[in-house]
């Protein structure tokens, strides 16, 4: 700036050219002052007064750290700036500065030796107030301050140049502790190295994007604890280069909620698995136990018959043996039904095209003896072809028909009709009889295993038949219900999907 | 052992069943048959394969399927693969009504498959029909 080597005193710095000195002193547009090698202010211009509010007399002879915020003073920033200016011939930076009234302003500062050749060991300090650089920036600051989430702006070197109030809340630092510091101070140690690389990568091709799309992000608080965060990155290009504005959201609560949900889901899955295993075990148990019960029972029946077939028995002995035998026969029926019931649950079932009419014609032929003994008259209406398991469907109608025959009115031959009609994409098959019927309030109860509406001596049976029917219908994704009134016959209504069980070979 | 009576070899691990069968056969056709009993497949195989040539073979074997050690399937397979025994009639006599057991038995050369009757009365009727078929009306056995 000047090659002038006029002598200078320690106390009052003079620039040789009077006009030039005057010009600078009266220059209002920028703050220019001179400090000696120790940082003591030796000159002061109008711009400096305008910017900082101090009169010339108030600052001459004082150390220029006067204008630095407390925390910068404490960490020796003023001295470092002078050293850098001396060593490199120039210092340039942006940071907060203080005015006389204590308020801060964002300043761009250039420090350079007055005489690079070493004649005068002092420095020009030239600064510009960038706080009001432009309105857009001002608005940005206001917006950032008002934002509900923490917002931090970082310059091209990765130093924090802006932090809003939420940042203080989230990280526990005062803003003054953050400004000018590398952003990495808010990044947990283990991520710092990679964060540095990511930051460089972002600046190379800046665009709006969320940070850490594939990994969880954490912030490091002043107290050393970590907080899970979500970070949105927003590049801002200014005349001073690219800045990155990041908005940081504390997602600790959300994370916890997510973890809770995941944990509940897992617990639920485990419970389901447990239940399904227990269920399988129970079915297996029912099957095996009923199977193994058959064997000793067969012996009981056989030996009791064997004894009663020998001649020399007293009347009461024979009667008791017959009772043993009758009880054994009943037990045998229960076990057979139980086996049938549990067999439905074990094993796979194949669904195929099944002609209901054909199934019923064959079934009626097989039941011929029972039907003619009872004098029953059975009429079949139009019956559909469905996708079903033939053996199960046959079992279903066998139980329903035998049920109707069993509960016929005394002295009235059973009349059973089986009709079908299409309804809402389903087939509704009605098995209707003229038997004794039952009170409609029992209509659900009759399908429960071992539920009987009559004494064992009135009507034989195990109470499993209709529950087998229900299970079969369930496997076919259908429904069964009963309509009846005492003394007025009963109707069992089976609803089956047109493509019952289609698409699967496995029961539901 | 009377040379006029046919011998039925019962291979069954269930002593109760054998005792009932023995009674049922005595009651229904004692004059035509006598029963011998092997309590499992190992004993049955020993009986067949350790006897001297020319010994009298049983007229028919009533063979249970599910037995410990050597089961009925194994016995049937061994008999059918031995020239000396492949024509001995074998009736599988079991509790199983499993389709696979029935098919497998016939495939391995069983002459008939009968599910064990569930009462003594039924068993007597079975014994009667069995004797009538195999020893009176059939020319199957000499």
Interface residues (C-beta under 8 A of the other chain):
Chain A: X294 X295 X298 X299 X301 X302 X303 X304 X305 X306 X309 X325 X332
Chain B: X16 X20 X23 X27 X95 X116 X118 X119 X120 X121 X123 X124
